[in-house]
């Protein structure tokens, strides 16, 4: 399991430092070069898709490293 989380840390994608909630839109904006507010609107628009929008957001939120490299799912699993 540690190699899985190490692989996630190896990707360029991190939660954005300019975050409102989970930082996913901010991270996507930094990765793509789009304006952070445009990305927030696109993420919110994806929530209109049945299950995919909210479900995908939750999965990404659990697996995306913070700026310091910690991953929420890894922290939850380490507590057990």
Backbone as XML, in Angstrom:
<?xml version="1.0"?>
<chain id="A" units="angstrom">
  <residue number="1" name="UNK">
    <atom name="N" x="0.822" y="-1.195" z="0.000"/>
    <atom name="CA" x="0.000" y="0.000" z="0.000"/>
    <atom name="C" x="0.867" y="1.260" z="0.000"/>
  </residue>
  <residue number="2" name="UNK">
    <atom name="N" x="2.038" y="1.179" z="0.628"/>
    <atom name="CA" x="2.919" y="2.348" z="0.674"/>
    <atom name="C" x="3.390" y="2.746" z="-0.713"/>
  </residue>
  <residue number="3" name="UNK">
    <atom name="N" x="3.601" y="1.768" z="-1.608"/>
    <atom name="CA" x="4.036" y="2.114" z="-2.965"/>
    <atom name="C" x="2.921" y="2.822" z="-3.724"/>
  </residue>
  <residue number="4" name="UNK">
    <atom name="N" x="1.668" y="2.470" z="-3.423"/>
    <atom name="CA" x="0.536" y="3.149" z="-4.053"/>
    <atom name="C" x="0.534" y="4.629" z="-3.694"/>
  </residue>
  <residue number="5" name="UNK">
    <atom name="N" x="0.682" y="4.929" z="-2.411"/>
    <atom name="CA" x="0.685" y="6.323" z="-1.976"/>
    <atom name="C" x="1.945" y="7.050" z="-2.454"/>
  </residue>
  <residue number="6" name="UNK">
    <atom name="N" x="3.064" y="6.353" z="-2.525"/>
    <atom name="CA" x="4.289" y="6.967" z="-3.052"/>
    <atom name="C" x="4.112" y="7.323" z="-4.532"/>
  </residue>
  <residue number="7" name="UNK">
    <atom name="N" x="3.409" y="6.466" z="-5.266"/>
    <atom name="CA" x="3.123" y="6.749" z="-6.675"/>
    <atom name="C" x="2.244" y="7.990" z="-6.801"/>
  </residue>
  <residue number="8" name="UNK">
    <atom name="N" x="1.238" y="8.106" z="-5.938"/>
    <atom name="CA" x="0.370" y="9.294" z="-5.962"/>
    <atom name="C" x="1.172" y="10.559" z="-5.696"/>
  </residue>
  <residue number="9" name="UNK">
    <atom name="N" x="2.119" y="10.473" z="-4.775"/>
    <atom name="CA" x="2.951" y="11.648" z="-4.479"/>
    <atom name="C" x="3.857" y="12.003" z="-5.656"/>
  </residue>
  <residue number="10" name="UNK">
    <atom name="N" x="4.162" y="11.033" z="-6.510"/>
    <atom name="CA" x="5.035" y="11.261" z="-7.654"/>
    <atom name="C" x="4.382" y="12.067" z="-8.770"/>
  </residue>
  <residue number="11" name="UNK">
    <atom name="N" x="3.052" y="12.105" z="-8.798"/>
    <atom name="CA" x="2.364" y="12.907" z="-9.809"/>
    <atom name="C" x="2.521" y="14.380" z="-9.497"/>
  </residue>
  <residue number="12" name="UNK">
    <atom name="N" x="2.412" y="15.207" z="-10.525"/>
    <atom name="CA" x="2.536" y="16.665" z="-10.342"/>
    <atom name="C" x="1.355" y="17.264" z="-9.604"/>
  </residue>
  <residue number="13" name="UNK">
    <atom name="N" x="0.222" y="16.576" z="-9.584"/>
    <atom name="CA" x="-1.012" y="17.153" z="-9.059"/>
    <atom name="C" x="-0.986" y="17.217" z="-7.541"/>
  </residue>
  <residue number="14" name="UNK">
    <atom name="N" x="-1.238" y="18.385" z="-7.010"/>
    <atom name="CA" x="-1.373" y="18.626" z="-5.571"/>
    <atom name="C" x="-2.604" y="19.496" z="-5.359"/>
  </residue>
  <residue number="15" name="UNK">
    <atom name="N" x="-3.120" y="19.462" z="-4.156"/>
    <atom name="CA" x="-4.214" y="20.382" z="-3.829"/>
    <atom name="C" x="-3.675" y="21.797" z="-3.934"/>
  </residue>
  <residue number="16" name="UNK">
    <atom name="N" x="-4.481" y="22.672" z="-4.495"/>
    <atom name="CA" x="-4.027" y="24.033" z="-4.709"/>
    <atom name="C" x="-3.888" y="24.816" z="-3.422"/>
  </residue>
  <residue number="17" name="UNK">
    <atom name="N" x="-2.915" y="25.702" z="-3.386"/>
    <atom name="CA" x="-2.762" y="26.549" z="-2.196"/>
    <atom name="C" x="-3.900" y="27.562" z="-2.080"/>
  </residue>
  <residue number="18" name="UNK">
    <atom name="N" x="-4.551" y="27.876" z="-3.216"/>
    <atom name="CA" x="-5.688" y="28.804" z="-3.199"/>
    <atom name="C" x="-6.970" y="27.985" z="-3.145"/>
  </residue>
  <residue number="19" name="UNK">
    <atom name="N" x="-7.302" y="27.499" z="-1.972"/>
    <atom name="CA" x="-8.444" y="26.608" z="-1.876"/>
    <atom name="C" x="-9.587" y="27.242" z="-1.101"/>
  </residue>
  <residue number="20" name="UNK">
    <atom name="N" x="-10.789" y="26.858" z="-1.489"/>
    <atom name="CA" x="-11.987" y="27.253" z="-0.752"/>
    <atom name="C" x="-12.453" y="26.110" z="0.133"/>
  </residue>
  <residue number="21" name="UNK">
    <atom name="N" x="-12.543" y="24.938" z="-0.443"/>
    <atom name="CA" x="-13.002" y="23.772" z="0.320"/>
    <atom name="C" x="-11.878" y="22.734" z="0.360"/>
  </residue>
  <residue number="22" name="UNK">
    <atom name="N" x="-11.889" y="21.787" z="-0.591"/>
    <atom name="CA" x="-10.908" y="20.711" z="-0.580"/>
    <atom name="C" x="-9.636" y="21.014" z="-1.336"/>
  </residue>
  <residue number="23" name="UNK">
    <atom name="N" x="-9.624" y="22.044" z="-2.157"/>
    <atom name="CA" x="-8.432" y="22.413" z="-2.901"/>
    <atom name="C" x="-8.279" y="21.708" z="-4.237"/>
  </residue>
  <residue number="24" name="UNK">
    <atom name="N" x="-9.267" y="20.890" z="-4.615"/>
    <atom name="CA" x="-9.162" y="20.143" z="-5.859"/>
    <atom name="C" x="-9.206" y="21.085" z="-7.058"/>
  </residue>
  <residue number="25" name="UNK">
    <atom name="N" x="-10.139" y="22.020" z="-7.081"/>
    <atom name="CA" x="-10.237" y="22.972" z="-8.201"/>
    <atom name="C" x="-8.974" y="23.832" z="-8.287"/>
  </residue>
  <residue number="26" name="UNK">
    <atom name="N" x="-8.434" y="24.232" z="-7.153"/>
    <atom name="CA" x="-7.202" y="25.013" z="-7.148"/>
    <atom name="C" x="-6.030" y="24.216" z="-7.705"/>
  </residue>
  <residue number="27" name="UNK">
    <atom name="N" x="-5.957" y="22.937" z="-7.349"/>
    <atom name="CA" x="-4.899" y="22.076" z="-7.880"/>
    <atom name="C" x="-5.037" y="21.856" z="-9.374"/>
  </residue>
  <residue number="28" name="UNK">
    <atom name="N" x="-6.282" y="21.650" z="-9.828"/>
    <atom name="CA" x="-6.531" y="21.486" z="-11.262"/>
    <atom name="C" x="-6.201" y="22.771" z="-12.024"/>
  </residue>
  <residue number="29" name="UNK">
    <atom name="N" x="-6.521" y="23.916" z="-11.429"/>
    <atom name="CA" x="-6.214" y="25.199" z="-12.067"/>
    <atom name="C" x="-4.699" y="25.385" z="-12.197"/>
  </residue>
  <residue number="30" name="UNK">
    <atom name="N" x="-3.954" y="25.042" z="-11.159"/>
    <atom name="CA" x="-2.493" y="25.144" z="-11.233"/>
    <atom name="C" x="-1.924" y="24.191" z="-12.277"/>
  </residue>
  <residue number="31" name="UNK">
    <atom name="N" x="-2.480" y="22.995" z="-12.363"/>
    <atom name="CA" x="-1.991" y="21.993" z="-13.307"/>
    <atom name="C" x="-2.273" y="22.379" z="-14.754"/>
  </residue>
  <residue number="32" name="UNK">
    <atom name="N" x="-3.472" y="22.922" z="-15.006"/>
    <atom name="CA" x="-3.882" y="23.241" z="-16.378"/>
    <atom name="C" x="-3.544" y="24.662" z="-16.797"/>
  </residue>
  <residue number="33" name="UNK">
    <atom name="N" x="-3.303" y="25.545" z="-15.842"/>
    <atom name="CA" x="-3.021" y="26.933" z="-16.171"/>
    <atom name="C" x="-4.278" y="27.779" z="-16.335"/>
  </residue>
  <residue number="34" name="UNK">
    <atom name="N" x="-5.445" y="27.199" z="-16.034"/>
    <atom name="CA" x="-6.694" y="27.955" z="-16.116"/>
    <atom name="C" x="-6.885" y="28.802" z="-14.867"/>
  </residue>
  <residue number="35" name="UNK">
    <atom name="N" x="-7.754" y="29.792" z="-14.979"/>
    <atom name="CA" x="-8.098" y="30.623" z="-13.831"/>
    <atom name="C" x="-8.790" y="29.763" z="-12.776"/>
  </residue>
  <residue number="36" name="UNK">
    <atom name="N" x="-8.460" y="29.982" z="-11.518"/>
    <atom name="CA" x="-9.003" y="29.157" z="-10.441"/>
    <atom name="C" x="-10.525" y="29.280" z="-10.346"/>
  </residue>
  <residue number="37" name="UNK">
    <atom name="N" x="-11.085" y="30.455" z="-10.610"/>
    <atom name="CA" x="-12.543" y="30.609" z="-10.531"/>
    <atom name="C" x="-13.238" y="29.888" z="-11.681"/>
  </residue>
  <residue number="38" name="UNK">
    <atom name="N" x="-12.636" y="29.875" z="-12.856"/>
    <atom name="CA" x="-13.202" y="29.115" z="-13.969"/>
    <atom name="C" x="-13.200" y="27.625" z="-13.635"/>
  </residue>
  <residue number="39" name="UNK">
    <atom name="N" x="-12.117" y="27.146" z="-13.059"/>
    <atom name="CA" x="-12.029" y="25.729" z="-12.693"/>
    <atom name="C" x="-13.057" y="25.395" z="-11.618"/>
  </residue>
  <residue number="40" name="UNK">
    <atom name="N" x="-13.285" y="26.298" z="-10.675"/>
    <atom name="CA" x="-14.310" y="26.058" z="-9.650"/>
    <atom name="C" x="-15.687" y="25.939" z="-10.271"/>
  </residue>
  <residue number="41" name="UNK">
    <atom name="N" x="-15.973" y="26.773" z="-11.242"/>
    <atom name="CA" x="-17.267" y="26.697" z="-11.938"/>
    <atom name="C" x="-17.376" y="25.369" z="-12.684"/>
  </residue>
  <residue number="42" name="UNK">
    <atom name="N" x="-16.307" y="24.942" z="-13.332"/>
    <atom name="CA" x="-16.331" y="23.668" z="-14.051"/>
    <atom name="C" x="-16.512" y="22.484" z="-13.102"/>
  </residue>
  <residue number="43" name="UNK">
    <atom name="N" x="-15.856" y="22.526" z="-11.959"/>
    <atom name="CA" x="-16.016" y="21.453" z="-10.976"/>
    <atom name="C" x="-17.451" y="21.437" z="-10.452"/>
  </residue>
  <residue number="44" name="UNK">
    <atom name="N" x="-17.990" y="22.603" z="-10.136"/>
    <atom name="CA" x="-19.382" y="22.657" z="-9.675"/>
    <atom name="C" x="-20.346" y="22.180" z="-10.756"/>
  </residue>
  <residue number="45" name="UNK">
    <atom name="N" x="-20.073" y="22.508" z="-12.012"/>
    <atom name="CA" x="-20.918" y="22.043" z="-13.111"/>
    <atom name="C" x="-20.851" y="20.522" z="-13.242"/>
  </residue>
  <residue number="46" name="UNK">
    <atom name="N" x="-19.702" y="19.930" z="-12.924"/>
    <atom name="CA" x="-19.590" y="18.471" z="-13.006"/>
    <atom name="C" x="-20.475" y="17.779" z="-11.974"/>
  </residue>
  <residue number="47" name="UNK">
    <atom name="N" x="-20.842" y="18.494" z="-10.918"/>
    <atom name="CA" x="-21.735" y="17.916" z="-9.908"/>
    <atom name="C" x="-23.138" y="17.676" z="-10.465"/>
  </residue>
  <residue number="48" name="UNK">
    <atom name="N" x="-23.466" y="18.287" z="-11.591"/>
    <atom name="CA" x="-24.772" y="18.067" z="-12.209"/>
    <atom name="C" x="-24.847" y="16.692" z="-12.877"/>
  </residue>
  <residue number="49" name="UNK">
    <atom name="N" x="-23.689" y="16.085" z="-13.153"/>
    <atom name="CA" x="-23.668" y="14.751" z="-13.733"/>
    <atom name="C" x="-24.026" y="13.740" z="-12.643"/>
  </residue>
  <residue number="50" name="UNK">
    <atom name="N" x="-24.935" y="12.832" z="-12.932"/>
    <atom name="CA" x="-25.348" y="11.884" z="-11.890"/>
    <atom name="C" x="-24.169" y="11.033" z="-11.410"/>
  </residue>
  <residue number="51" name="UNK">
    <atom name="N" x="-23.954" y="11.006" z="-10.140"/>
    <atom name="CA" x="-22.953" y="10.227" z="-9.422"/>
    <atom name="C" x="-21.520" y="10.600" z="-9.808"/>
  </residue>
  <residue number="52" name="UNK">
    <atom name="N" x="-21.253" y="10.772" z="-11.083"/>
    <atom name="CA" x="-19.887" y="11.000" z="-11.541"/>
    <atom name="C" x="-19.256" y="12.237" z="-10.905"/>
  </residue>
  <residue number="53" name="UNK">
    <atom name="N" x="-19.963" y="13.350" z="-10.895"/>
    <atom name="CA" x="-19.379" y="14.592" z="-10.383"/>
    <atom name="C" x="-18.997" y="14.511" z="-8.922"/>
  </residue>
  <residue number="54" name="UNK">
    <atom name="N" x="-19.951" y="14.222" z="-8.062"/>
    <atom name="CA" x="-19.693" y="14.175" z="-6.623"/>
    <atom name="C" x="-18.822" y="12.961" z="-6.283"/>
  </residue>
  <residue number="55" name="UNK">
    <atom name="N" x="-19.110" y="11.824" z="-6.902"/>
    <atom name="CA" x="-18.329" y="10.616" z="-6.629"/>
    <atom name="C" x="-16.874" y="10.779" z="-7.021"/>
  </residue>
  <residue number="56" name="UNK">
    <atom name="N" x="-16.642" y="11.323" z="-8.200"/>
    <atom name="CA" x="-15.261" y="11.544" z="-8.660"/>
    <atom name="C" x="-14.560" y="12.551" z="-7.757"/>
  </residue>
  <residue number="57" name="UNK">
    <atom name="N" x="-15.265" y="13.592" z="-7.341"/>
    <atom name="CA" x="-14.663" y="14.595" z="-6.463"/>
    <atom name="C" x="-14.234" y="13.956" z="-5.140"/>
  </residue>
  <residue number="58" name="UNK">
    <atom name="N" x="-15.088" y="13.116" z="-4.578"/>
    <atom name="CA" x="-14.752" y="12.473" z="-3.303"/>
    <atom name="C" x="-13.547" y="11.547" z="-3.435"/>
  </residue>
  <residue number="59" name="UNK">
    <atom name="N" x="-13.487" y="10.792" z="-4.525"/>
    <atom name="CA" x="-12.337" y="9.913" z="-4.754"/>
    <atom name="C" x="-11.062" y="10.731" z="-4.908"/>
  </residue>
  <residue number="60" name="UNK">
    <atom name="N" x="-11.128" y="11.786" z="-5.701"/>
    <atom name="CA" x="-9.949" y="12.644" z="-5.897"/>
    <atom name="C" x="-9.558" y="13.303" z="-4.583"/>
  </residue>
  <residue number="61" name="UNK">
    <atom name="N" x="-10.542" y="13.710" z="-3.794"/>
    <atom name="CA" x="-10.254" y="14.353" z="-2.514"/>
    <atom name="C" x="-9.524" y="13.384" z="-1.584"/>
  </residue>
  <residue number="62" name="UNK">
    <atom name="N" x="-9.937" y="12.129" z="-1.581"/>
    <atom name="CA" x="-9.296" y="11.137" z="-0.714"/>
    <atom name="C" x="-7.872" y="10.798" z="-1.149"/>
  </residue>
  <residue number="63" name="UNK">
    <atom name="N" x="-7.597" y="10.881" z="-2.453"/>
    <atom name="CA" x="-6.321" y="10.408" z="-2.986"/>
    <atom name="C" x="-5.322" y="11.500" z="-3.348"/>
  </residue>
  <residue number="64" name="UNK">
    <atom name="N" x="-5.728" y="12.753" z="-3.307"/>
    <atom name="CA" x="-4.845" y="13.842" z="-3.724"/>
    <atom name="C" x="-4.002" y="14.345" z="-2.550"/>
  </residue>
  <residue number="65" name="UNK">
    <atom name="N" x="-2.690" y="14.399" z="-2.745"/>
    <atom name="CA" x="-1.821" y="14.891" z="-1.670"/>
    <atom name="C" x="-2.026" y="16.384" z="-1.398"/>
  </residue>
  <residue number="66" name="UNK">
    <atom name="N" x="-1.867" y="16.747" z="-0.132"/>
    <atom name="CA" x="-1.822" y="18.153" z="0.246"/>
    <atom name="C" x="-0.479" y="18.709" z="-0.198"/>
  </residue>
  <residue number="67" name="UNK">
    <atom name="N" x="-0.281" y="19.987" z="-0.025"/>
    <atom name="CA" x="0.988" y="20.627" z="-0.405"/>
    <atom name="C" x="2.173" y="20.014" z="0.344"/>
  </residue>
  <residue number="68" name="UNK">
    <atom name="N" x="1.949" y="19.518" z="1.562"/>
    <atom name="CA" x="3.036" y="18.913" z="2.336"/>
    <atom name="C" x="3.248" y="17.433" z="2.016"/>
  </residue>
  <residue number="69" name="UNK">
    <atom name="N" x="2.442" y="16.868" z="1.093"/>
    <atom name="CA" x="2.615" y="15.478" z="0.671"/>
    <atom name="C" x="1.744" y="14.472" z="1.399"/>
  </residue>
  <residue number="70" name="UNK">
    <atom name="N" x="1.002" y="14.892" z="2.424"/>
    <atom name="CA" x="0.130" y="13.951" z="3.126"/>
    <atom name="C" x="-1.129" y="13.683" z="2.306"/>
  </residue>
  <residue number="71" name="UNK">
    <atom name="N" x="-1.615" y="12.452" z="2.394"/>
    <atom name="CA" x="-2.790" y="12.019" z="1.642"/>
    <atom name="C" x="-3.874" y="11.628" z="2.640"/>
  </residue>
  <residue number="72" name="UNK">
    <atom name="N" x="-5.098" y="12.183" z="2.520"/>
    <atom name="CA" x="-6.151" y="11.895" z="3.500"/>
    <atom name="C" x="-6.439" y="10.409" z="3.698"/>
  </residue>
  <residue number="73" name="UNK">
    <atom name="N" x="-6.546" y="9.631" z="2.633"/>
    <atom name="CA" x="-6.839" y="8.208" z="2.784"/>
    <atom name="C" x="-5.713" y="7.485" z="3.517"/>
  </residue>
  <residue number="74" name="UNK">
    <atom name="N" x="-4.490" y="7.854" z="3.243"/>
    <atom name="CA" x="-3.354" y="7.236" z="3.922"/>
    <atom name="C" x="-3.393" y="7.537" z="5.415"/>
  </residue>
  <residue number="75" name="UNK">
    <atom name="N" x="-3.758" y="8.752" z="5.762"/>
    <atom name="CA" x="-3.844" y="9.125" z="7.174"/>
    <atom name="C" x="-4.928" y="8.331" z="7.882"/>
  </residue>
  <residue number="76" name="UNK">
    <atom name="N" x="-6.065" y="8.124" z="7.191"/>
    <atom name="CA" x="-7.150" y="7.342" z="7.784"/>
    <atom name="C" x="-6.714" y="5.896" z="7.978"/>
  </residue>
  <residue number="77" name="UNK">
    <atom name="N" x="-6.053" y="5.312" z="7.000"/>
    <atom name="CA" x="-5.609" y="3.927" z="7.089"/>
    <atom name="C" x="-4.526" y="3.747" z="8.128"/>
  </residue>
  <residue number="78" name="UNK">
    <atom name="N" x="-3.667" y="4.741" z="8.321"/>
    <atom name="CA" x="-2.600" y="4.651" z="9.322"/>
    <atom name="C" x="-3.140" y="4.686" z="10.740"/>
  </residue>
  <residue number="79" name="UNK">
    <atom name="N" x="-4.294" y="5.281" z="10.942"/>
    <atom name="CA" x="-4.877" y="5.357" z="12.293"/>
    <atom name="C" x="-5.433" y="4.016" z="12.746"/>
  </residue>
  <residue number="80" name="UNK">
    <atom name="N" x="-5.681" y="3.113" z="11.794"/>
    <atom name="CA" x="-6.274" y="1.817" z="12.153"/>
    <atom name="C" x="-5.239" y="0.857" z="12.614"/>
  </residue>
</chain>
